[in-house]
Amino acid sequence: MLWTIIVILVILWLLGFIGHFGGGLIHILLVIAVIVLIYNLVSGRR
């Protein structure tokens, strides 16, 4: 489920560059998603 959310956010982020869709909010959500992804990868390997 986490991967699905990250893929959706990346797609929305790329659409934001094309059509200026979502403003700064999508960038904040993308940064949060990347932080959560990195945390899960690091904590999952212990």
Helices and strands as residue ranges (DSSP letters): H 2-19, H 24-44
